[in-house]
Amino acid sequence: MQPSLWSIVPIFRGPFLERVARGTHVRTMLELADHHSQFLPLSPSSSLSTWFDFFYNLLFKQYRCEYVYKNTIATKLFLSRHSLQNSFMTDEIRSASSRADVAILNGTSTVYEIKSHYDSFDRLDGQLLDYKRVFDRICIVTTDTKATLVSRLPDRRCW
């Protein structure tokens, strides 16, 4: 049975990157590449960066999960707009009973709540209340389809 695209996500997390550092990652990468070879067959001799680029592009095109959004926030917003000397970015930060997906602190605190195609808005009201207690600005990052739901939320100007 072919694993779905969600099986790729763990290779971008700390435990797998530790395996890369130990050199015990190759078998997993080859198995994933074999299962997803219909998109682009990779050679075992390809560089590690080629493998990661292949898998990330596959996620970006076929499975836009939370990791893809976090990576985009990190590269397109944080690294391109902020100085590393006076700015800080973190993920999974607690605010009351909610856990914010990404926060950027640089004299102003901005929280990014990600609602991918795979997420619901069931907890969003509570999350927004929790974030208003701590952060100066709140941004909801979502798909084009779900953006219409966000635009209907009351009191959008206070974010």
Backbone bond lengths (Angstrom), bond angles and torsions (degrees), N, CA, C in turn:
res aa  C-N    CA-C-N  psi(-1)  N-CA   C-N-CA  omega(-1)  CA-C   N-CA-C  phi
1 M - - - 1.457 - - 1.530 109.32 -
2 Q 1.311 117.40 132.98 1.456 122.18 -178.50 1.522 111.23 -78.68
3 P 1.332 117.15 127.94 1.468 118.02 177.54 1.519 110.13 -69.15
4 S 1.305 116.15 149.71 1.457 118.77 178.60 1.531 109.24 -78.95
5 L 1.290 115.89 174.11 1.458 121.08 -174.45 1.518 113.69 -63.54
6 W 1.339 118.06 -22.12 1.457 119.68 178.34 1.522 111.48 -61.66
7 S 1.320 117.67 -21.23 1.471 120.68 -179.62 1.526 112.27 -68.79
8 I 1.319 117.84 -13.40 1.460 121.61 178.80 1.533 111.25 -80.18
9 V 1.313 117.39 -32.78 1.468 122.39 -172.12 1.532 113.40 -51.37
10 P 1.335 120.44 -42.66 1.471 119.28 -176.70 1.531 115.21 -60.07
11 I 1.335 119.00 -20.67 1.470 118.04 -179.39 1.529 112.08 -70.15
12 F 1.316 117.48 -12.13 1.466 121.02 178.90 1.529 112.03 -98.71
13 R 1.307 117.66 8.98 1.462 121.92 -178.99 1.527 110.69 -104.95
14 G 1.317 115.01 162.87 1.455 122.22 -175.63 1.516 116.13 -50.80
15 P 1.347 119.42 -50.05 1.462 119.00 -177.87 1.534 113.57 -57.80
16 F 1.330 117.00 -39.04 1.465 117.92 179.01 1.521 110.51 -71.92
17 L 1.322 117.16 -38.18 1.466 119.30 178.76 1.530 110.99 -64.20
18 E 1.326 117.02 -30.20 1.467 120.25 172.95 1.527 110.08 -65.40
19 R 1.314 117.09 -37.24 1.473 120.53 176.24 1.522 110.76 -64.93
20 V 1.331 116.20 -37.45 1.466 119.77 176.67 1.528 109.09 -60.81
21 A 1.324 116.84 -44.97 1.467 121.18 179.89 1.531 111.24 -61.49
22 R 1.336 117.33 -34.17 1.470 121.34 179.09 1.530 112.15 -84.32
23 G 1.330 116.92 -11.52 1.459 120.52 -179.17 1.520 113.67 81.36
24 T 1.330 117.67 19.90 1.470 121.00 -178.21 1.530 112.32 -106.71
25 H 1.305 117.26 23.95 1.468 123.14 -173.85 1.526 114.45 -97.89
26 V 1.319 117.33 -17.64 1.463 121.24 -167.34 1.526 112.28 -60.25
27 R 1.319 117.74 -46.07 1.463 120.12 -177.39 1.529 111.16 -58.53
28 T 1.332 117.29 -45.93 1.467 120.91 179.52 1.521 110.69 -61.38
29 M 1.328 117.06 -44.34 1.467 120.41 -179.88 1.529 110.90 -62.32
30 L 1.327 117.02 -41.84 1.466 120.21 179.51 1.531 111.13 -65.69
31 E 1.329 117.40 -40.33 1.466 120.54 178.02 1.523 111.11 -63.72
32 L 1.333 116.55 -44.57 1.469 119.26 178.31 1.527 110.94 -63.75
33 A 1.315 116.83 -43.22 1.466 120.19 179.59 1.528 110.77 -62.64
34 D 1.327 116.44 -39.02 1.459 120.02 178.82 1.530 110.84 -63.56
35 H 1.331 116.74 -42.20 1.460 120.99 -179.52 1.521 112.78 -69.75
36 H 1.317 116.66 -25.78 1.466 120.29 -177.55 1.525 111.63 -114.33
37 S 1.325 117.65 22.76 1.467 121.97 -175.67 1.522 113.13 -67.57
38 Q 1.329 118.11 -16.49 1.466 119.20 178.78 1.533 110.78 -64.84
39 F 1.331 117.46 -19.52 1.464 120.55 -179.93 1.525 111.40 -85.32
40 L 1.317 116.86 -39.38 1.464 121.64 178.99 1.516 107.76 -176.23
41 P 1.317 116.84 111.33 1.464 117.17 178.86 1.528 110.24 -69.95
42 L 1.326 115.67 132.93 1.452 121.45 177.33 1.517 109.85 -104.42
43 S 1.289 115.28 152.31 1.450 120.64 175.78 1.527 109.28 -92.24
44 P 1.331 117.74 141.67 1.462 119.26 176.54 1.525 112.96 -57.87
45 S 1.325 116.56 -20.82 1.464 119.44 179.96 1.534 112.79 -88.41
46 S 1.324 117.03 0.29 1.469 119.81 178.06 1.528 110.10 -62.96
47 S 1.312 116.44 150.92 1.461 120.62 179.71 1.522 110.27 -68.17
48 L 1.318 115.51 157.85 1.457 120.96 178.92 1.529 110.66 -59.51
49 S 1.327 117.26 -39.58 1.468 119.36 179.21 1.527 111.27 -64.41
50 T 1.328 117.63 -35.07 1.473 120.84 176.57 1.524 110.34 -63.47
51 W 1.343 116.85 -41.73 1.455 121.29 178.27 1.527 111.17 -62.67
52 F 1.334 115.94 -48.15 1.467 118.75 -179.72 1.521 111.37 -65.32
53 D 1.328 118.14 -39.50 1.469 120.96 176.80 1.531 110.73 -61.59
54 F 1.325 116.16 -43.71 1.464 120.65 178.70 1.529 110.66 -58.06
55 F 1.337 116.24 -50.79 1.462 119.50 -177.17 1.527 111.73 -68.29
56 Y 1.323 118.06 -38.40 1.461 119.30 178.74 1.523 110.53 -65.87
57 N 1.326 117.59 -44.32 1.469 120.17 178.94 1.523 111.36 -62.62
58 L 1.309 116.24 -34.24 1.464 119.84 176.24 1.528 110.23 -64.39
59 L 1.329 116.88 -44.97 1.472 119.85 175.74 1.522 110.63 -61.69
60 F 1.321 116.60 -46.07 1.462 120.96 -176.87 1.535 111.49 -59.64
61 K 1.308 116.37 -40.37 1.470 120.31 -177.01 1.527 113.83 -84.77
62 Q 1.325 117.14 -34.00 1.457 120.30 -169.68 1.524 115.23 -114.10
63 Y 1.342 117.96 -20.86 1.463 120.13 -172.17 1.533 109.01 -149.80
64 R 1.318 116.25 78.30 1.462 120.65 -177.19 1.519 110.73 -77.77
65 C 1.299 114.15 82.98 1.459 121.97 -179.62 1.533 109.39 -89.94
66 E 1.315 115.77 179.97 1.457 121.61 -178.48 1.527 112.22 -55.69
67 Y 1.325 117.66 -38.57 1.463 120.61 -179.76 1.529 111.43 -58.27
68 V 1.308 117.54 -41.67 1.470 121.42 -179.89 1.522 109.96 -62.26
69 Y 1.326 117.11 -43.53 1.461 120.54 178.83 1.531 111.00 -64.99
70 K 1.334 117.07 -43.29 1.468 120.34 178.99 1.522 110.84 -61.04
71 N 1.300 116.14 -42.82 1.459 120.13 179.43 1.526 111.25 -63.36
72 T 1.319 116.33 -39.46 1.463 120.35 178.73 1.527 110.96 -66.20
73 I 1.322 117.44 -41.33 1.467 120.79 176.21 1.528 109.82 -60.89
74 A 1.324 116.56 -43.35 1.463 120.61 -178.85 1.522 111.78 -63.90
75 T 1.322 117.29 -44.61 1.462 119.57 -175.12 1.524 113.59 -85.34
76 K 1.316 117.26 -43.64 1.470 120.26 -175.04 1.524 113.15 -83.07
77 L 1.316 117.86 -29.73 1.467 120.29 -179.63 1.528 111.88 -102.53
78 F 1.307 115.39 -60.99 1.458 119.11 -171.44 1.525 112.26 -67.10
79 L 1.301 118.03 -58.72 1.467 120.24 -174.81 1.524 113.32 -69.21
80 S 1.323 117.59 -28.99 1.466 118.96 -177.67 1.529 113.31 -89.04
81 R 1.332 118.38 -18.50 1.468 120.29 -174.81 1.520 115.14 -117.13
82 H 1.324 117.70 -14.52 1.458 119.78 -172.65 1.521 111.41 -123.19
83 S 1.310 114.93 149.29 1.453 121.56 175.17 1.524 108.98 -83.37
84 L 1.307 116.18 134.53 1.457 119.84 178.19 1.528 111.72 -70.36
85 Q 1.325 116.92 -14.07 1.460 120.45 -179.35 1.525 112.53 -77.23
86 N 1.319 117.41 -28.93 1.470 118.86 -178.60 1.526 113.45 -131.37
87 S 1.321 116.45 21.78 1.460 120.92 178.58 1.522 109.12 -133.83
88 F 1.321 114.75 154.57 1.459 121.25 -179.22 1.517 108.49 -141.58
89 M 1.321 116.30 137.42 1.459 121.15 176.55 1.519 107.97 -124.91
90 T 1.319 115.68 137.56 1.454 120.79 176.90 1.516 109.28 -141.04
91 D 1.312 115.62 161.42 1.464 118.74 176.21 1.518 109.46 -124.33
92 E 1.320 113.95 160.68 1.464 121.78 178.71 1.533 112.39 55.58
93 I 1.324 116.41 50.62 1.462 121.03 -179.53 1.529 109.59 -95.83
94 R 1.325 116.29 136.86 1.478 121.91 -178.59 1.515 111.79 -78.84
95 S 1.318 114.11 140.84 1.452 122.70 172.30 1.524 106.29 -142.96
96 A 1.331 116.40 104.56 1.473 122.01 -174.10 1.528 108.51 56.84
97 S 1.325 118.09 -123.75 1.466 119.32 -177.93 1.526 112.53 -97.39
98 S 1.314 117.01 12.96 1.461 121.17 179.82 1.526 109.99 -114.39
99 R 1.318 114.91 158.39 1.449 121.05 176.22 1.522 108.03 -121.01
100 A 1.318 116.11 112.82 1.461 120.98 -178.52 1.521 109.81 -74.02
101 D 1.317 115.97 143.41 1.456 119.95 -178.28 1.523 112.08 -69.71
102 V 1.329 117.66 -47.21 1.460 122.46 -179.24 1.521 108.52 -145.17
103 A 1.332 115.95 143.04 1.467 120.87 172.99 1.519 108.35 -134.00
104 I 1.324 115.40 139.89 1.461 121.85 174.33 1.518 107.17 -120.59
105 L 1.325 114.93 126.76 1.459 122.05 -179.15 1.526 108.08 -117.95
106 N 1.331 115.85 123.57 1.462 120.30 -178.78 1.523 110.49 -157.72
107 G 1.294 117.49 48.38 1.458 121.71 -172.39 1.516 110.50 93.85
108 T 1.295 116.13 -27.61 1.465 124.41 172.35 1.520 106.04 -127.79
109 S 1.309 116.52 141.86 1.467 118.93 178.33 1.525 109.36 -101.81
110 T 1.318 115.31 124.11 1.464 121.81 -179.56 1.515 108.51 -123.86
111 V 1.322 115.13 129.56 1.456 120.66 178.02 1.526 108.09 -109.35
112 Y 1.325 115.25 142.46 1.457 122.27 177.75 1.519 108.07 -118.18
113 E 1.310 116.26 116.14 1.463 122.07 176.26 1.523 107.14 -101.75
114 I 1.307 116.48 119.23 1.462 122.45 -176.46 1.525 109.61 -94.92
115 K 1.317 114.87 128.95 1.465 122.14 173.78 1.525 106.59 -126.16
116 S 1.316 115.15 92.02 1.461 120.06 -179.22 1.526 110.04 -76.15
117 H 1.285 114.69 -179.08 1.465 121.26 176.81 1.532 110.94 -57.30
118 Y 1.316 116.27 -27.51 1.461 122.25 -174.03 1.527 113.17 -91.42
119 D 1.329 117.93 -2.47 1.463 122.44 -177.88 1.522 111.31 -102.58
120 S 1.322 114.92 158.64 1.462 120.32 173.73 1.529 108.88 -108.72
121 F 1.308 115.61 170.46 1.463 121.51 177.97 1.529 111.06 -100.20
122 D 1.312 117.44 13.13 1.468 121.62 -174.89 1.524 113.53 -55.84
123 R 1.309 118.05 -39.81 1.474 120.95 -176.55 1.524 113.40 -98.09
124 L 1.325 118.00 0.10 1.455 121.26 -170.73 1.527 113.37 -59.63
125 D 1.312 119.23 -42.36 1.468 120.95 -179.95 1.531 111.23 -56.96
126 G 1.322 116.62 -47.14 1.458 120.85 178.64 1.519 112.25 -65.74
127 Q 1.322 116.28 -38.85 1.458 119.84 178.06 1.522 110.76 -62.38
128 L 1.330 116.83 -44.59 1.462 120.23 -179.58 1.525 111.46 -61.90
129 L 1.331 116.98 -41.25 1.475 119.99 176.90 1.529 111.10 -61.79
130 D 1.322 116.93 -43.78 1.462 120.75 178.27 1.521 111.52 -63.57
131 Y 1.314 117.74 -42.28 1.460 121.18 -178.23 1.525 111.96 -68.84
132 K 1.336 117.33 -34.31 1.477 120.66 179.49 1.524 111.71 -62.35
133 R 1.317 116.99 -25.90 1.464 121.27 179.23 1.524 112.30 -70.54
134 V 1.327 117.55 -24.69 1.455 121.32 -169.53 1.537 113.51 -118.43
135 F 1.319 116.99 -39.35 1.460 120.71 -168.98 1.530 112.44 -104.16
136 D 1.345 114.92 148.72 1.465 121.00 177.16 1.527 111.54 -73.17
137 R 1.312 115.97 -39.53 1.468 120.69 -177.65 1.522 109.91 -131.56
138 I 1.322 115.95 146.15 1.456 122.62 177.53 1.527 107.98 -125.32
139 C 1.325 116.07 128.28 1.461 121.19 176.25 1.529 108.52 -121.79
140 I 1.298 115.43 131.37 1.459 120.40 174.65 1.517 106.62 -101.71
141 V 1.302 115.44 123.61 1.456 122.28 -179.38 1.520 107.02 -107.34
142 T 1.324 115.81 123.22 1.464 118.76 -175.42 1.522 110.56 -152.22
143 T 1.299 115.43 -177.18 1.466 122.22 179.42 1.528 109.67 -78.89
144 D 1.309 115.66 164.21 1.468 119.82 176.10 1.529 110.73 -59.16
145 T 1.313 116.38 -40.23 1.461 120.85 -178.90 1.521 111.60 -62.85
146 K 1.320 117.29 -43.36 1.456 121.05 -177.64 1.531 112.50 -81.63
147 A 1.312 118.07 -13.61 1.462 120.98 -179.58 1.529 111.36 -60.84
148 T 1.307 117.36 -31.30 1.466 119.41 178.59 1.528 110.79 -65.17
149 L 1.339 116.82 -33.01 1.469 119.89 176.41 1.525 110.91 -67.07
150 V 1.320 117.32 -39.23 1.468 121.58 179.54 1.522 109.71 -66.67
151 S 1.323 116.58 -39.65 1.468 119.23 -177.37 1.527 112.15 -65.98
152 R 1.319 117.69 -18.11 1.467 121.29 179.18 1.524 113.18 -89.56
153 L 1.333 117.27 -5.83 1.465 119.68 -179.38 1.523 110.48 -66.63
154 P 1.317 117.21 141.34 1.476 119.49 179.12 1.529 110.92 -72.39
155 D 1.326 115.19 155.40 1.460 121.81 172.37 1.521 113.58 58.88
156 R 1.318 116.59 41.21 1.470 120.37 -179.14 1.512 112.45 -65.10
157 R 1.320 118.20 -27.09 1.464 120.37 -175.32 1.524 113.25 -66.76
158 C 1.321 118.38 -20.70 1.458 119.13 -177.48 1.523 112.63 -81.76
159 W 1.294 118.67 -3.88 1.445 119.86 179.76 1.486 107.66 -73.71
